[in-house]
């Protein structure tokens, strides 16, 4: 006599389906992302610059009419150690010497030997959104993530490694650097001084027809296109460059890419 009763034969397919469903449900739960929001507002009195250093995640710089600085972020992680990754990823905000400094601090490597460390640092992805007064200068740096900025009047510096950069309605000086990603800049009116650089990606600049600027445009594998007739391209095959000035050259535009086009458009042409 059997010690344990056997399931009837017609129950076996149902049992198999139940086990499979439980496995799929567990896998789905394990694959779901955990999130933890962060939001704080800081007094803008005496603040002359905002700096943000991130590692993994996009950054958006927005503009509002208030005199405060608002930092919003979402920490996100998934997998079996998602909760630990979120807990060990710190968003550190400090005020010092007239600046607000925001930093993503990841956990240290899991294993080390002597002077060498290896293993996965883990940590969560952090997506940031900053809301700042329009004229407040801002510096942003991330490694893996897209960077965007809107309606800025003060100086803006945006750096990423793997990600595109888009700036809209820019009204002040601009510096952009990325390695793998396109760069798109739209000025709110006349072109302001801008230094734009990427390695793998195109660079597109749009400004008012009456802009006055000196230009230095370079690409290795790509074309240079312009709505301004004074831009003359040198080099028919291989590297191409264009240097000169438009309408007296009050501002400066420097663009450099390796693999991609360079486009300088007028606002009127871009709207058509």
N, C-alpha and C positions, 0 to 999 in steps of 0.2 A: 504494500500500500504506500502511495506517495505521501511524503511528509507534508508537502504544501499542495493545495489544490491547483490544478492547471486551469488556465483560461480557456474558454471554448475557442475552437479554431477560428470562428468568424470574428472574434474580438481582436485577433492579432494585427490585422491591417489597421484597425482603429488605434490600437496602442502605439504602433509605429508612427502613425500620423501625429499623435499627441506628443510623442518624444521629439519629433522633428519640429513641431510648432514651438515647443518650449525652447529648443535650441535656437530657432530663428528669433524668438522674442528676446532671449538673452543676448544674442549678437546685436540686435537692433539697439537694445538699451546700452550695451557697451559702446556702440558706435555713436550714440547721441552726444552732442556737445553740451558741456556744462558752462554756464555763464555767471559772471559776478559783476554787477555794475558798480561804477565809482563816479561820484559827482561832487565837486566842491567849488565854491565861488570865493575869490580872493579880492581884497581891496586893492584897487589899482593906483591909489595915491603913492607917489614916489617911485613907481615902477617904470623903468626906462626900456626894458627888454624882456621878452619871454623866450626861454630856450626849452626845447623838448628833445629828449633822446629816447628812441624806442628801438626795439630789435625786430620783433615779428608782429606785423600788423599795419593797417593803413592809418593815415593821419589826415584829418580835415581841419583847416584853419578857416574859421568863419569870422564874420564881423557883426557887431551890434552897436547900438548907440549908447549903451551904458558905460560907466567908467570902471567897471569891475572886470575881472578875468575869471571866466568859468572853464573849468577842466572837467570834461565828461569822458568816461572810458568804459569799455567792456572787456573784462578778462574772459578768454574763451579757451577751453581745452576739451579734448575727448580721449577716450581710451580707458583702460583699466586704472590708470593713475591720474585721471583728470582732476579729481578733487585735490589731490596732493599738489599737482602742478599749479592750480589756481591759488592754493594756500601759500605756496612758496614763491610766487611771483608778486613782487612788491611794486606799487606805484608810489614813488617818493617825490614829494613836492616840497621845495624849500624856497625861502625868500632870503636873498643875500645881495648886498651891494647894489641895490636898485634893480634887481632882476628876480623873476620867478623862474625857477629851474625845475623841470619835470623829468623824471627818469624812470625807466622800466628796469628794475633790478631782478635778474634771473637767479635761480638757485645755482650754487657752485657745482662743478662736475662731481659725479658720484664716486669716482675712484681716483686715487693719485699715488704716485711713486716718486720719491725724490722731488726734483723740480718739475716733473712732467705730470700732467693731468689728462685723463681720458674718460671716456664714457659720455653718456647723454646728459647735457645740462637740464634737459626737460624744460619746464616752464610753460606758461600759457602765452597765447597770442593776445596782444592788447590792441584794440582799435580805439583811437583817440579822436575827440572833437574838441577844438578850442574855440571859444568865443571871446574876441578881444576888441577893444576900441580900434578904430580904423587906422590911426596913425602910429600905433604902438609897434616898434620893430619886433620881428619874430624870427627865430632860427629853429629849423626842424631837421631832425636826422633820424632815419630808420634804415634797417637793412633789407628786410623783406616786406614790402608793402607799397601801395600806391599813396601818393601825396597830392592833396589838392588845397587850393587857397582861393578865397573869393573877396573881392572888394577891399583890398588892402591899399592904404595910402603910404604907410611907412615902409622902410626897407624890409625885404623878405629874403631869407636864405632857406632853400629846400634841398635836402640831400637824401638820396636813397641808393641802394645797390640794385635790387631786383624789384622794379616797379616803375610805372609811368608817373609823370608829373603833369598836372593840369592846373593852370592859373587863370582865373576869369576876372575881368573888370579890374585889372591891376592899375594902380595909380601912383606907384612909387618904384624905387630901384629894386632890382630883382637879380638873385643869383640862384641858378638851378644846376644840380649835378646828379646824374644817374648813370648806371652802367648798362643795365638791360631794361630798356623801356623808352617810350616816346616822350617828347616834351611838347606841350601845347600851351601857348601863352596868348591871352587876349587882353590888350590894354583898353582901359575905359575911354581913352582919348588918344592923345599923342604918345608916341613911344617914349618910355623912360629908360634910363640906363639899365642894360640887362646883359648878363653873362650866362649863357646856356650851353650845357655840355652833356652829351651822352655818347655811348659807344655803339650800342646796338639799338637803333631806333631813329625815327625821323624827328625833326624839330620844326614846329610851325609857329610863326609869330604873326599876330594880327594887330594892326594899329591904324590910327587915323591917317588919311591921305596927306594931311598937312604936317606930318611929323618931320622933325629935323634931327638927323642922327648920322654919325659915322658908323660904318659897318665893316666887319671882318667875318666872313662866312666861309666855312671849310667843311668839306666832306670827302671821304676816300672812295666809298662805293655808293654812289647815289647822284642825284641831280640837285642843282640849285635853281629854284624858281622864285620869281619876284613880280609883284604888280607894279613896282617902281621902276620906271624905264632907265634910271641912272645906274642900275645894278648890272654890271657887265661881268660875265663868268669867264674865268680863264681855265683852260684844260678841257679838251673834248673827250678824251678817254682817260680813265684812271682818276687820280685825285683832282678835285675841282675846288676853286676858291674865288672869292669876289671881295674886293676891298675898295672903299671909296667913301663918299659922303653924299647926303641928300639934304637939300635946303639949308645949307650952312653948317650942318653937323653939330648941333648943340648937345645932343645926348650920344650914347655909345651903345652899339649892339654887337656883341661877340657871340658867334654860334659855331660849335664844333661837334661833328659826329663822324663816326667811322663807317658804319653800315646803315645808311638811311638818307632820305632827302632833307634838304633845307628849303623851307618855304617862308617867304616874307610877303604877307598879304596886306592890302589896305582894307579898312573896315567896310568901305563901300562895296568893294569886290567880293568880300566874304559874305555879305548879306544877300548877294544876288543868287 
